[in-house]
Each structure stands twice: as C-alpha cells, then as structure tokens.
Amino acid sequence: MSQREATPAGEEQKQAPSSGKQPASVRVVLFALMIAMLLAMLDNMIVGTAMPTIVGELGGLEHLSWVVTAYTLATAASTPIWGKLGDMYGRKGVFLTSIVLFLIGSVLSGMAQDMGQLIGFRAVQGLGAGGLMVGVMAIIGDLIPPRERGKYQGMMAGVMAVAMIGGPLVGGTITDHLGWRWSFYINLPLGAIALVMVTAVLHLPKKRAQARIDYVGAALLTVGITSLVLITTWGGTEYDWLSTQIVGLGILGVVALLLFVLVERKVSEPVLPLHIFRNGNFSLVTLIGFLVGFVMFGSMTFLPLFQQTVQGASATNSGLLLLPMLLAMMVVSLFAGRVTTQSGKYKIFVVVGGGLITVGLALLSLMDTDTTRFTSGAYMAVLGAGMGFLMQTTMLIAQNSVEMKDMGVGSSSATLFRTIGGSFGVAIFGAIFTNQVQSAMTERIGRAGEKATGGGAQMDPKGLAQLPPMVKDAYLHAVATGTHHVFLWGAAVSVIGFAAAWFLKEVPLRGGPATPAESSEDGTAEVDRPAVAESV
C-alpha cells in the first residue's frame, strides 16, 4: 500500500501510541472537539424550548416547522461534502471553517426580524453544524487509532447526555430570563473557546488536492438527500403520503441518487467514493447505524410525549425522566470502550447492543396508563444500555474499515446514514402513532374522539386538562396504545440490526500490537496507523 496522503510528502508517518497515555495536547484537543460536538447537539434542544416565544414575537406560526426543517436539511445535505473537503484539503482548516459558519448562522438567527429571515439563517447554521459532527469524528480518527479510541467513548456519550438533559433546562432558563435571542447567542462563547483551542493546539499536516471538487456529484447528492428528508418531514403532516408533492419528491430523490451513482463511478475524486461500500464491515455497520438512528430518534421523540401525557410529567421533568436511559448509555459506552481498548474485540458489543435495543423497545411497548415512572425508567435503562454498546462502536468500526485517506467520507457516511435513519424513524413512527391514536379514540367514544383532538394525535397539557373526564380517559388510553405500537414496530425493525451484527468480521483495530498488514479478500482496509503530527 502506498504512503498515506495524511502525511507530508517524503515524511515518515508518525505512529500513534498503541498503549499508554495520550499526550496532554491531544487531551486538550479532545476537550475542544467535545465542545464543538456539544454545540451541534445542544442547539436544537435549546431552540426547541424557545420556539413558542419566538413565534409569539415574530409571528409566522404556519412556517414554524421550517425553523427546524431548514436546519436539519442543511446539516444532512452538507455532511458528506464536509467530510470530502476534509480529506482533500486538510481537516483543521475545514473544521475551523464549519465552526465559524455555525457561529455566523447563530448570530444572524439571533438578529432575525421575521420568520423568513430566521429560517434562512437557520439554514446557514445547519450548514456549519454538518461540518462540526463530521469534523469531530474525522479528527479523532486522525489523532487516535481505533484500538485506543474506545477509552474516549464515555466522553462522547457524556456530551450526548448533557445535550439531551441540559438542552431543555438551559433553553427554558435563557428564554425566561434573557430572551429567546440568547438561545442563539449562547453558542458564541462556546464556539470561541473551541476555535481558540483548536487553532492553538491542533496541528495536522496540510493538504492540497490536485483534483477538482466533484460539484456535479455534490449537487445530485444534495438533491437526493433533500428529497428524502422532505418526504419524511412532510409525509402524513403537510401532505398525504400519496399526494403529488410527496410522490414527486420520491421520484426526484430516486432519479437524483441514481444519477449520483453514475457520476461517482466516473469522476476522479468522487464526493462519496463508492468503493468504501465494497468493504463488508463498512456496509454492515452503515446499515446498523441507519437502524440505530431509526429506532433511537423515534423512541426519543415519543418517550417524552408518553411521560408528559400519560404520566403527567412537565416538559422539564420529562427531560430529567430520560436520565435512566442516558446514564445507562454513558456508563455502558465507557465500559465497552475500555474493554475494546484492552482486548481489541468489538463484535460482541454490537451483537449484545442490538439484542438489548430489541429487548428494551419490546419492554417499552408494554407500557400503559398504569405504568409507574420507576418501571418505565427500568425499561429505558435497558434501551440506553443497548445504545451505549452501539453508538460509538459503530463509528469506530466504520473508521477502521476505510483507509486513512477516506477517513472523512467514512465518518460522514456513517453520520449521514444515522441522520437519515432518524428522519425516517420519526416520520414513520409518527404516522403509526397518529393512526393508532385516532383509531383508539374512535373505537372508545366514536366520532367525538376525532373531534376532541381536532383530527390530530398530540395535545398540549392545557388542552388535555379542558377535556371532559370520559374523553380525557379515552385520550390517555389512545396515547398509550399509540406508543405501544411505535415501540413494538421499533423492536421489529431493530431485529434486522441485531441479525446484521452477527455477520460482522472481527478485523484487527489499527493501533494495536504490531501485526502484518491486513488486506483480506473481503475488502477490509489495511491495518495501518493514523498519522499524528509531531506537534500534537
């Protein structure tokens, strides 16, 4: 195998240490990267809490969904492009650019004077967010070999837990005491810290690719991803699933993605190299990541709804009630990472994680109006443990399955498929939930049920309190029925991921004890080590 592009020409690669502690400068960089990851994950949580106040001041209630959709679309569409740019031109400069773009979008969003401006500025913010997550994962892939990376999994899971729990709390506090505009301005000090730390401490070799950027492929991929996200966002809500708009988006998406595949097979520097999918492990772990996103985002959407409606929790408390799931995820992720670092084994964690997610979702499907918070917390802990085994392990396997020169696109592909899986999960589970709630209401109290909920499936606590006792009781049972079907279908889908995990091959992780270079017939990547710049 030729010398990796991650090092300057004519220079020997520096091998990351296979044992012992990482240099202090690497730990500082990791801290900065965790701040950047927190920026991307925390934003939607904070802004979601502030949305009622934003609508009250700016108006434009009919465009409310676009504040979230614009951000999500821009993030998903830009994710693979950021990854490729990092591979071609160097990760540090591209990552810093994404942070700056995210902060510019944050400032502009905070200054928005109407809903149209806010939607546009949120798209700018989303473009930067797409580079934040990919940049973090790819830089970690450059700095720390997969064999050593497991010990840092707990940090990443911890960031997710902080975002999930702290987001609504911080968002509510900021909105109440400083005003909704500070829900965007709060990103500035965090972003500034990340910028300064990454600029000062991170030193990666600079690159300058000779090949031209694959603009046609990037445009086609953007159209395809945008179509898929819009289908999952609008289907069953804005438009019927069989409406002209949704069917048209489906056709547009399929055609764009087919053309994208044809273009990528011909260009010299494709934005998403198709050869990475020839690797059996990479394809399998991408499928597993898609399914994890599918069930995880779906469950995270409907668990708070069940807690607030059926169990009577406040919006803030429903976030705190997710603690059993998030703490289990963090502890198990840390455990799996440590064991992976010591043993180099990881397949067992993907298999066990897939099984626990299936069991956890099956248990959650048993919840009804009599389920206590302790019982639901225990069920959530099982689901969280499954996520802890899978969340970072799947990314580790994806990065270990590609060559160093494709680290960016490998990381971005894994992130993209998890994101798209989440979009599909929320949309499909939402359709199942709505259908089941309306059916259960009609079955219990006839046409009055549909009239009571206005033809919808979700009701705020104020509206719920105003319902007659008989209608309220019927609605609580209907929501329990809806969540039962959501989690039951989620368990059925997760079985596919559990089955796929058994077909993974235990390819040695880069950065372990010296072994002959691997280049097996199944297309697994050579066991090379990441290049770490001398100054890091």
ZAMARGU-4260 file (C-alpha; in steps of 0.2 Angstrom, whole numbers, plus 5000, padded with zeros to 4 digits):
<rodrens>
0) 5000/5000/5000 | 5007/5017/4996 | 5011/5030/5008 | 4996/5038/5016 | 4991/5055/5010
5) 4989/5061/5028 | 5007/5064/5029 | 5018/5077/5020 | 5027/5071/5005 | 5043/5062/5009
10) 5040/5061/5028 | 5038/5045/5038 | 5022/5043/5046 | 5021/5045/5065 | 5013/5031/5073
15) 5000/5035/5087 | 5005/5026/5103 | 4997/5009/5105 | 4997/5009/5123 | 5000/5022/5137
20) 4993/5039/5140 | 4989/5051/5125 | 5000/5067/5126 | 4992/5081/5136 | 4990/5092/5120
25) 4979/5078/5112 | 4968/5078/5128 | 4966/5097/5126 | 4961/5095/5108 | 4948/5082/5113
30) 4941/5094/5125 | 4939/5107/5111 | 4931/5094/5100 | 4919/5089/5113 | 4914/5107/5115
35) 4911/5108/5096 | 4901/5092/5097 | 4890/5100/5111 | 4887/5115/5100 | 4879/5104/5086
40) 4869/5093/5098 | 4863/5106/5110 | 4857/5119/5098 | 4841/5111/5093 | 4837/5106/5111
45) 4838/5124/5117 | 4829/5132/5102 | 4815/5119/5103 | 4811/5126/5121 | 4812/5144/5114
50) 4800/5141/5099 | 4784/5146/5107 | 4791/5163/5112 | 4799/5165/5095 | 4783/5163/5087
55) 4774/5175/5099 | 4786/5189/5094 | 4790/5185/5075 | 4773/5178/5070 | 4773/5166/5056
60) 4766/5151/5065 | 4762/5142/5048 | 4781/5142/5045 | 4786/5136/5062 | 4791/5118/5056
65) 4803/5126/5043 | 4814/5133/5058 | 4819/5115/5062 | 4817/5108/5044 | 4829/5121/5037
70) 4842/5117/5050 | 4840/5098/5048 | 4841/5099/5029 | 4856/5109/5028 | 4865/5098/5041
75) 4861/5082/5032 | 4865/5088/5014 | 4881/5096/5019 | 4888/5081/5030 | 4896/5071/5016
80) 4903/5087/5007 | 4912/5092/5023 | 4919/5075/5025 | 4926/5075/5007 | 4933/5093/5009
85) 4942/5087/5024 | 4950/5073/5015 | 4955/5084/5001 | 4961/5100/5009 | 4965/5095/5027
90) 4954/5093/5042 | 4959/5108/5053 | 4955/5122/5041 | 4939/5114/5035 | 4934/5111/5053
95) 4938/5129/5059 | 4928/5135/5044 | 4912/5125/5049 | 4914/5132/5067 | 4914/5150/5060
100) 4900/5146/5048 | 4890/5139/5063 | 4893/5155/5074 | 4889/5167/5059 | 4872/5157/5057
105) 4869/5159/5076 | 4872/5177/5077 | 4861/5180/5061 | 4847/5169/5069 | 4848/5179/5085
110) 4846/5195/5075 | 4832/5189/5064 | 4817/5201/5062 | 4804/5190/5055 | 4801/5171/5052
115) 4808/5171/5034 | 4825/5178/5040 | 4826/5166/5054 | 4823/5151/5043 | 4836/5157/5031
120) 4849/5160/5045 | 4845/5143/5052 | 4850/5135/5036 | 4867/5144/5037 | 4868/5137/5055
125) 4864/5120/5049 | 4877/5120/5035 | 4890/5124/5049 | 4883/5110/5060 | 4885/5097/5046
130) 4904/5100/5047 | 4905/5100/5066 | 4900/5082/5069 | 4910/5075/5054 | 4925/5086/5059
135) 4925/5080/5077 | 4924/5061/5071 | 4937/5063/5057 | 4949/5072/5068 | 4948/5059/5082
140) 4950/5046/5068 | 4967/5055/5063 | 4973/5058/5081 | 4969/5042/5090 | 4970/5024/5082
145) 4954/5014/5084 | 4962/5002/5097 | 4965/5017/5109 | 4949/5026/5104 | 4937/5016/5115
150) 4943/5024/5131 | 4936/5041/5125 | 4919/5034/5121 | 4912/5039/5138 | 4916/5057/5134
155) 4906/5057/5118 | 4891/5048/5127 | 4893/5061/5141 | 4891/5075/5128 | 4875/5067/5121
160) 4868/5065/5139 | 4872/5083/5143 | 4864/5089/5127 | 4848/5079/5130 | 4845/5083/5148
165) 4853/5101/5149 | 4846/5107/5132 | 4828/5110/5138 | 4833/5116/5155 | 4846/5129/5148
170) 4834/5134/5134 | 4820/5137/5146 | 4831/5147/5158 | 4838/5158/5144 | 4821/5161/5136
175) 4813/5166/5153 | 4827/5177/5159 | 4837/5184/5144 | 4825/5182/5130 | 4824/5170/5115
180) 4838/5178/5105 | 4851/5172/5118 | 4846/5154/5114 | 4857/5158/5098 | 4870/5170/5106
185) 4874/5157/5119 | 4884/5147/5105 | 4896/5161/5104 | 4907/5159/5120 | 4907/5140/5117
190) 4912/5142/5099 | 4925/5155/5103 | 4933/5143/5116 | 4933/5129/5103 | 4940/5140/5090
195) 4955/5146/5101 | 4959/5129/5107 | 4958/5120/5091 | 4969/5134/5082 | 4982/5134/5096
200) 4984/5115/5099 | 4979/5105/5084 | 4992/5103/5071 | 4988/5092/5057 | 4998/5090/5040
205) 4991/5102/5027 | 4985/5095/5011 | 4981/5102/4994 | 4972/5090/4982 | 4976/5092/4963
210) 4959/5085/4958 | 4944/5096/4956 | 4929/5096/4968 | 4915/5085/4962 | 4902/5098/4960
215) 4890/5088/4950 | 4890/5074/4962 | 4889/5085/4977 | 4873/5094/4969 | 4865/5077/4965
220) 4868/5070/4982 | 4861/5086/4990 | 4845/5085/4979 | 4843/5067/4984 | 4846/5069/5002
225) 4835/5085/5002 | 4821/5075/4994 | 4822/5061/5007 | 4822/5072/5022 | 4807/5082/5015
230) 4797/5066/5012 | 4800/5061/5030 | 4796/5079/5036 | 4781/5082/5026 | 4773/5065/5023
235) 4757/5062/5033 | 4758/5080/5040 | 4759/5094/5027 | 4754/5082/5013 | 4746/5065/5011
240) 4758/5051/5008 | 4751/5048/4991 | 4750/5066/4986 | 4758/5074/4971 | 4770/5083/4981
245) 4777/5068/4991 | 4776/5056/4976 | 4785/5069/4966 | 4799/5071/4979 | 4801/5052/4979
250) 4804/5051/4961 | 4815/5066/4961 | 4825/5058/4975 | 4827/5042/4966 | 4832/5049/4950
255) 4845/5061/4958 | 4853/5047/4968 | 4854/5035/4953 | 4862/5049/4943 | 4874/5052/4958
260) 4879/5034/4957 | 4883/5035/4939 | 4893/5051/4941 | 4903/5044/4956 | 4909/5029/4946
265) 4917/5041/4933 | 4925/5056/4942 | 4942/5055/4948 | 4939/5062/4966 | 4921/5057/4970
270) 4912/5066/4984 | 4907/5049/4991 | 4918/5036/4985 | 4908/5020/4981 | 4922/5009/4984
275) 4921/5011/5003 | 4904/5001/5002 | 4914/4986/4995 | 4920/4983/5012 | 4909/4971/5020
280) 4911/4978/5038 | 4908/4996/5032 | 4892/4991/5023 | 4885/4981/5038 | 4889/4994/5051
285) 4881/5008/5040 | 4865/4998/5039 | 4866/4995/5058 | 4869/5014/5060 | 4854/5018/5050
290) 4843/5006/5060 | 4850/5013/5076 | 4846/5031/5071 | 4829/5025/5065 | 4824/5017/5082
295) 4834/5029/5093 | 4827/5046/5087 | 4809/5038/5086 | 4810/5032/5104 | 4817/5049/5110
300) 4803/5058/5101 | 4789/5048/5109 | 4795/5044/5126 | 4793/5062/5132 | 4776/5063/5124
305) 4771/5047/5134 | 4778/5054/5150 | 4770/5071/5148 | 4753/5065/5143 | 4750/5048/5152
310) 4762/5050/5167 | 4758/5069/5169 | 4776/5075/5169 | 4781/5093/5165 | 4791/5097/5150
315) 4806/5100/5161 | 4804/5084/5171 | 4801/5073/5156 | 4819/5078/5151 | 4825/5073/5168
320) 4815/5056/5167 | 4826/5051/5152 | 4841/5050/5164 | 4840/5031/5167 | 4842/5029/5148
325) 4856/5042/5146 | 4866/5037/5161 | 4865/5018/5156 | 4871/5024/5139 | 4885/5033/5146
330) 4891/5020/5158 | 4890/5006/5146 | 4898/5016/5132 | 4913/5019/5144 | 4914/5001/5149
335) 4913/4995/5131 | 4927/5007/5126 | 4938/5002/5140 | 4936/4983/5136 | 4939/4987/5117
340) 4955/4996/5121 | 4962/4982/5131 | 4956/4967/5121 | 4954/4974/5103 | 4937/4965/5102
345) 4921/4974/5097 | 4909/4962/5088 | 4902/4956/5104 | 4897/4973/5109 | 4887/4976/5093
350) 4878/4960/5094 | 4874/4962/5113 | 4869/4981/5109 | 4857/4975/5095 | 4849/4962/5107
355) 4847/4975/5121 | 4839/4988/5110 | 4827/4975/5104 | 4823/4969/5121 | 4822/4987/5128
360) 4809/4993/5114 | 4799/4977/5117 | 4798/4981/5136 | 4793/4999/5132 | 4779/4993/5121
365) 4772/4985/5137 | 4769/5002/5145 | 4751/5008/5148 | 4741/5020/5158 | 4746/5011/5174
370) 4764/5010/5171 | 4774/5018/5185 | 4789/5030/5182 | 4801/5018/5190 | 4795/5004/5178
375) 4797/5015/5163 | 4814/5020/5169 | 4820/5002/5171 | 4814/4999/5153 | 4823/5015/5147
380) 4839/5009/5155 | 4839/4993/5145 | 4837/5003/5129 | 4850/5015/5135 | 4862/5001/5138
385) 4859/4994/5120 | 4863/5012/5113 | 4879/5013/5124 | 4886/4997/5116 | 4882/5003/5098
390) 4883/5022/5097 | 4902/5024/5096 | 4906/5006/5092 | 4898/5008/5075 | 4908/5023/5071
395) 4924/5015/5077 | 4921/5000/5065 | 4916/5012/5051 | 4933/5022/5053 | 4943/5006/5055
400) 4935/4999/5039 | 4942/5013/5027 | 4959/5019/5023 | 4966/5034/5031 | 4964/5045/5016
405) 4945/5041/5016 | 4943/5045/5035 | 4932/5060/5031 | 4920/5052/5019 | 4919/5036/5030
410) 4915/5046/5045 | 4902/5057/5036 | 4894/5042/5028 | 4891/5034/5045 | 4884/5050/5052
415) 4873/5054/5036 | 4865/5037/5037 | 4862/5038/5055 | 4854/5055/5052 | 4843/5049/5038
420) 4838/5034/5048 | 4832/5046/5062 | 4822/5056/5049 | 4813/5040/5043 | 4811/5034/5061
425) 4802/5050/5067 | 4791/5051/5051 | 4786/5033/5051 | 4783/5031/5069 | 4774/5047/5069
430) 4762/5041/5056 | 4760/5024/5066 | 4756/5034/5082 | 4744/5046/5074 | 4734/5032/5065
435) 4733/5022/5081 | 4728/5037/5092 | 4714/5041/5081 | 4708/5023/5079 | 4708/5021/5098
440) 4699/5037/5101 | 4685/5032/5088 | 4684/5015/5095 | 4681/5021/5113 | 4670/5036/5110
445) 4665/5036/5092 | 4666/5052/5081 | 4668/5063/5097 | 4685/5056/5099 | 4691/5063/5082
450) 4683/5080/5086 | 4690/5081/5103 | 4708/5080/5096 | 4704/5091/5081 | 4709/5076/5070
455) 4727/5076/5077 | 4736/5064/5089 | 4745/5076/5100 | 4738/5088/5113 | 4746/5100/5125
460) 4743/5099/5144 | 4732/5114/5144 | 4720/5107/5131 | 4721/5090/5139 | 4715/5097/5156
465) 4700/5105/5147 | 4693/5089/5141 | 4678/5080/5149 | 4684/5066/5160 | 4677/5052/5149
470) 4686/5060/5133 | 4702/5063/5143 | 4702/5045/5149 | 4700/5039/5131 | 4714/5050/5125
475) 4726/5044/5138 | 4722/5026/5133 | 4724/5031/5115 | 4741/5038/5118 | 4747/5023/5127
480) 4740/5012/5113 | 4750/5023/5100 | 4766/5022/5110 | 4764/5003/5112 | 4763/5001/5093
485) 4778/5013/5090 | 4789/5003/5101 | 4783/4987/5095 | 4787/4991/5077 | 4804/4998/5083
490) 4808/4982/5091 | 4803/4973/5075 | 4815/4985/5065 | 4829/4983/5077 | 4829/4964/5075
495) 4836/4967/5057 | 4851/4977/5065 | 4853/4963/5078 | 4854/4950/5064 | 4866/4960/5054
500) 4878/4962/5068 | 4882/4943/5068 | 4889/4945/5050 | 4902/4957/5056 | 4920/4951/5055
505) 4932/4955/5069 | 4945/4964/5059 | 4960/4970/5070 | 4959/4988/5075 | 4973/5000/5069
510) 4985/5005/5083 | 4985/4988/5092 | 5001/4977/5094 | 5011/4976/5078 | 5004/4964/5065
515) 5007/4960/5047 | 4997/4972/5036 | 4980/4966/5033 | 4972/4966/5015 | 4959/4952/5016
520) 4948/4946/5002 | 4933/4953/5009 | 4939/4971/5006 | 4944/4976/5023 | 4956/4990/5025
525) 4974/4988/5028 | 4979/4989/5046 | 4988/5005/5045 | 4990/5018/5059 | 4984/5036/5059
530) 4996/5049/5056 | 4998/5061/5071 | 5008/5077/5068 | 5024/5079/5078 | 5017/5094/5087
535) 5002/5086/5094
</rodrens>
